[in-house]
């Protein structure tokens, strides 16, 4: 069973399973996060949903690029968690299955192309407190010890 973070699922509500790939991206003494400004201002591990026909690794590369403008290398899977949440951008109640990786940000190709996303570099100890969801926080603490 994959560990759950956040809200208990409502047994009266129907949830759509939404798998995604997310990355811890250390570089030097900093960590690359994304700041999503809408619908709420949140620091997050870069990543997102896996599209139909796409592998987890393909989604990881695409999502990190869209949200940060960076190319990554050497992804290594750390684990997964799940959370039940409302996704207002899709008007969807989802059971998010979040596959978490660590990778190296190797080249900035440009600005984020995902609307309302900006790049945020911060020290890992600050990032552990800044990220929005407890699953991201747990993986950061586990990775950085």
N, C-alpha and C positions, 0 to 999 in steps of 0.2 A: 504494500500500500504506500502511495506517495504522501508525504507529510502535507497537511493542510495548514495554511495561514489565513488569518482574516476571519471574515464572517462565517458563521455556520450557514450551510445551505438551507433555504426555506423549503420544507417538504411540499408546499403547495405551489411552488414555482418551478417552471421548466427551464433548465439551463442547457445551453448549447456548448458542447466541448470545443474548446479553442486552444489547440496546441501552439506554442510559441518557442522561440529561441532567443536567449539573452546572454550578454557577455560582460564579464569583469575584464576591464582593459587597463592594466597597470602600465605606466611608462615612467621610468625613473622613480622619483618619489611621489608621483601623482597618479591619479586614477581618472579615466575619461568616463564621464557620465553624460546623460542627456537631461536637459531641463525642458519639460513639456509645460507650456504656459496655459493651455486650455484643455479640457474644460476647467481644470484646477491646476495651479502651479505645483509641479512635482518634479523632484529629482528622481531619476530612474536609471537602472542598468539599461544600456542601449539594447534594443531588440524588439521583437513583436511577432505577430502571427505568421504561421507557416501556411503558405498558399497551396491550393490543390495541385498535386503533381510535383511539388517542391520538396527536396530533402531538408532535414533539420539544418545541415551545414550550409546549404544554399540559402535558406532563409536567414540564418545568422549573418552571413556576409551581406546579403541584400539589406536587411533591416539596420545593421550597424552603419552601412553606407548612407542609407536614407536619413537616419536620425542624427548622424554626426559628420558625414562627409569624409570619413576615414576608411581606408582599406585595412583589413586585418590579416594576420597570418597565425599559423600554428594553433588553431583552436583545440582545446582539450575539454571534454565534458567533465563537469564536477558533480552533477546530479540534477534532481528535479524537485519541484514542489507544485502544489496546486492551490488555487484560491477561487472563491466564488464572488463574482462582482458584476455590477452593471457597467456596460461599456456604452456611454452616451453617444459616442461617434458612430456607433453601429445600431443604436437603439436595441441593445441585446443584453440579456442576462446570460453570463458565460461562466462555465467552469474552465478557468485558464489552467492549462498544464504547461508549466514554465520550465523548459530545459535550460540549465545554466552552464555556461562554458567560461573558461579563461582563455584569452587570446592576446596577441601583441598588436597594438595599433602601429602600423608601419609607414603609412603614407597618407597625408591629408590631400584629398583630391578636390576639395571645395567645401562650400558651406552645406549644412544639412538641407535636403530637398523636401523633407517631411514638414508640412506646415506647423507652425507654433513650436518648433524644436530648436534649441540652441545647445551648443557644446558647453560643458562645464568641467573644468579640471580642478580637482581638489585632493587634498591629502586623504589617504584611506581612512584614518581615524575620524575625520570630519564627515566623509562620505557615509560611513557606517551609521551615523546619526541623521544624515540629511535625506537618505533615500526614503521614498514614500511607503513602500510595503515591507512587511516583516520578513517575507521570504528572501527578498534582495538583501536585507540587512543580515539575515542568518548566514547566507552564502558569503558575504563580504567578511563577516567575523570569522567564519570557518577558514577562509582562504588566507586572510592577513593575520589570523591568530591573535 
